[in-house]
Amino acid sequence: MTFFSILVALIIEQLKPLRADNQVYGGIKGLAMRIEGWFNAGEQKNGRMGWILMMLALMLPTWLVYWVFMRYNLVLLAFAWNVLIVYLTLGFRHYSHYFTSIQLALNQGDEASARQLLAEWTRSDTVGMDATEICRVAVEKSLITTHRNVFGVFFWFLMPFGPAGAVLYRVSEYLARAWNEPDHMRNEAFGQFAARAFYWIDWVPVRLTAVAFAVVGNFEDAIYAWRNFAGRWAEESRGILLAAGAGAMGVRLGTPNENAPEPLPLDAATVDLSDRDTEMLPGEEPNLRALQSTVGLVWRALILWMILLLLLSSVVWLG
């Protein structure tokens, strides 16, 4: 049931993508804002209580519905429920129009439109970016978004609590952003638990996605970049995904020197240049070909996940 639930949900999403501003997401955002308003007293324990309440409010009904269907042998209804939850928690096509439109704009030499689209997608300042920088940021955003909207959901949907696991992953990812990234929430204690909780929830999935990138891309370069450069990003999970993805495609992504050792003083008499950690992430500068490579990498990784899931399901059926 798990394999076909994901397969049907993916097909439905390809035919009718769920809008990022749909009512379900709007309701979750509204609930998160209300809980933050009720509980935020400036302490981390308040954030922990709010996070637990949010999860119980969304996961418990999801699990209970599935349990009732399975308890009374309503297999078709349980299957339909799984498909619905996976469809709502997946985001494979939520932002693909941005990526495609940026690619088309750059193909036409319209960097201004590409910058505007990228700014809308990433909600960041893109003024002054050239084509190389636009490609780099678009590739990075695509890899991170695909992991968090697809592969992470897959992993937690496979856990024993099924659809409730998918809800756990997507909502925890949202709370980690919503309670930490807005200007009025940055550096506040309230969101620290949400960020830490998502770190551990995503610990295994992010590494499985990196392995998938390596398997379907340039394996040696992906593993080399992962081992030697992932730790230089301030955010560990981001470093793992981007280093492995960059190595798999042979593209230089990010600025992986945030946690690199400080340069030694330039004193030729006392400094051994071999001690410096100035090695750059290998690969070419991002370009239009990198955008095409990203699409191929993501689809190959998706197919790999589906093949492994089919094999796992076959073992369960035969057993």
N, C-alpha and C positions, 0 to 999 in steps of 0.2 A: 504493500500500500504506500509505503514511504516514497519509493522510486517514482511510482506513477503519480502521486500527489505533486511532487516537484515538477515532473515532466509536464503534466497538464497545466500547472500554474505558470510555467515558463511559456508554454504555447499561448495561453490566454493573454499573458502580458505582452507577448510579441504582437498579437493581433489588436489588443486594446490596452495600451499602457495606462497605468493608474497615474493620474495627475499628482504632482507633488503637493498641491494645495487642496487635496480632496478633503471631504468632511471628516473622515476617520482620523486622519492626521491632525486636522484642525482641532478635533475634540481632545486628542491626546496632548497637544500643545496647550490647550486651554486648561486641562487638568493639571499639567505640570506647573503652569503659572499660578494656579490657585493654591496648590500645595506649597509652592515656594513662598507665596504670600502668607499662608497660615503658619508655616513652620520656621521661616528664616528669622532667627533671633541672633544671627552672627556667630553661631557655634557649629562645629563639625557634627556633634551629636544630633542637632536638629536636622541637618542634611541627611544623616543616616536614617532617622525616623521617617522623613518625607520620602526618601527613596524606597524604603521597605513598603510603606503604604501605597505608593504608586504601583509597585510591582504586584502587590497582592490584589489591588483593584483591577488590574488588567490580566494577570496570569491566572488567578483562581477561576474566574468565569470561563476562560478559554479552556482550561484543563477539565473543569466540571462538565462542560458540554460534551467534550470528547469522551470523557469517562462514561457518561450516561449512554451515549450512542454505542460504545463498545460493550458496556455492561448488559444492554438489552439486545445485543447482536444486530444493531442497525448499521451494518457495515457500509452500505452506500451513503448513509447520512454522515457517518464518521469520515469517509473518504471525501465527501463534498466539503465538510468542515475543514479538513486538512488543506484541501486545495484553496479554500477561501483565505485561511490564515496565511498560507505561504504566499498567495497572491498579494495580500495586504502588506506583508513584511518584506517581500522582495522589492528591489528597486533597480532592476537591470536596465529598464528603459526610462527611469524617471528623469535622468539628465543627459541621456544619449543625444538628444537633439542639440544641446549646446556643443558637444564634442564634434558632431557632424557638421554643424553650421560653422564652427571655427575652422575646421578643415577645409570646407568649401570656400570660406572667405580668404584664407591664405592661398589656396590654389588660384584664386582670382587676383591675388596681389593686394587685397583690401585689408591691410593691417589694422586700420582704424575700426572697422566692423569687428574684426577678430578680437581686438582689445576690449571693445564694449561688451561683446558676448562673454568673454572670459571674466570681466568684472562682475557681470550679472551672476555668473555661475559660482565664482569663488567668493564674491562679496568682498573683494579686496581692490586696492589701488593698482591699476594696470597702466597708468599714464607713463609714457616713455618706453614701454616695452617694445623690443624689436621682435622679429619673427622667431628668432631662436628662443628668446625668453618666453614668448607666448606658447610655443610648442612644448617647452619644458614644463611649464606650469600646468598646461592642459593634460599632458601625459601623467604627471604626478597626481593631479586631481582625479583622473580617470582610474588609476590603479587603486588609490585609497578608497574611492567611492565604490568601485566594483567589489572590493573585498568586504567592505562594511555593509553593502546592500545586497550581496549575493552569497559569497562563500562563507561568511560568518553565520548567516542565517541558515545555510545548509547544515553546517556543523551542529548547531544547537537544535535544529529540527530533528536530527538523528538521535538526539539524547532521549532517554526513556520517557520524559514528559512531553515529547512530540511537539504539537503546535504551541504549547505554553513555552517551550524552549525558544522557539523562533521569536515569540513576543518578548521574552526576557532579553534576548540579544539586541533586538532593534530598539526597544525602549531604553535599555541601559545605555546604548550608544547615543541616543538622542539626549538623555539627561546629562551625560558627560559633557555634551556640547552646550545645551541650553542653560545649565547651571554653572558654567565656567567661562564661556567665550564672550557673551555680551559684555559691553563696557561696564555696566553697573554690577556685574557678577565677578569680574576678574579679581583674583587674589582674595576672594571671600572664602571663609572657612566652610560655608554652607555647601558649596559644590565639590569640596575635596573628596568626600566619600563617594560621590557619583563617579568621579574621574578614576578613583582607585578601584572601585568595583568593576568598572568596564575594563580596566587594564587586566584584571585577573580573568574576567569572563572572556576576553579576547586573546588571552595568552596562547592557548593552543591553536585556535583558528588562524591567527596571523602567521604562525609558523607553518601551518599546513598550506596556506595560500602561497607562501614564499617557496615551499618545496614544489608546489604545483607549477609555479612560474619557472623554476629551475628545470623541472622534468620536461616541460613543453618548449623550453627555450634553449639557450646555451648553458648547459648544466654546469660546466666547470667555471665559467665566468660568473654565473649567478652565485654559486657557493663561495667563490673567492671574494666577491664583493660583499656578500652577506657577512662572512667571517671577519673581514678586514675593515669594513667601512660602516656597517649598520650602527655600531656603537657611537659614531660621531654625531648622529642626530640627537637633538635634545629629547625627542620623543622616541622611545625605543621601538614601539610597534611601527611607527612611520619609517624609521630607519631600516627595519627589517624588510618591509614591503618594497620600499624604493630602491634599496641596495640590490635586493634579489631581482626585482623587475628590471632595473637598469642593466645588470649583468646578463640577464636572460636575453635582452634585446640588443646589447652592445651600445647602449646610449648612456651618456653622462647626465644624471639627474641630481637635483638638489644642490645644496651647499653643505656637504657632510663634514663640516669642520667645527660644529657648534660645541662639541665635547672633546675635540682634539687637544693634545697637549699644547701649552703655550710655546711659541717659538723661543728658542734660546737667544741670548744677546749676541749681536754680531761682533764677536771678538775673535778674529782669525787665529790669534795666538792660543786661545783657551778652548775654542768650540770645535767639537768633532761633528762635522756635518752629517755623518752617518747616523747620529743620534736623533736627528730631526725627523719629525713625523709629518713630512710635507708631501707625501705621495697623494696624487689626485685619483679620484674615482675613474677607472678605465672606461673607455668607450668614446663614441663620437658625440659632438654637440647635437642636441635635438633639432630635428628639421621635419619637413612634411612626411618624409619616409618614416620617421619615428611615430607619427600619429597612426599611420597605416600598420606599423609593427605592433602598436599597442592593441589595436582592434584584433589582430590575429592572435596575439598572446592571450588576451582575455577569453576569446572564443575557444582556443585550444585548452586553456585551463578549465573552462566550463565543461567541455566535452570529457576531459580527464576525470573531473569530479563525477559526472554522470555515469561514466563507464565503471568507476570504482563502486559507486552506489548500486549500480545494476548487479555487479558481481557479489556485493555484500548481500543484496536482497535475494539473489539466486541461492546463496549458501543457506540463508534462513529458510527459504521455501523448501529446498531439498532436505534440510534438516528436520 
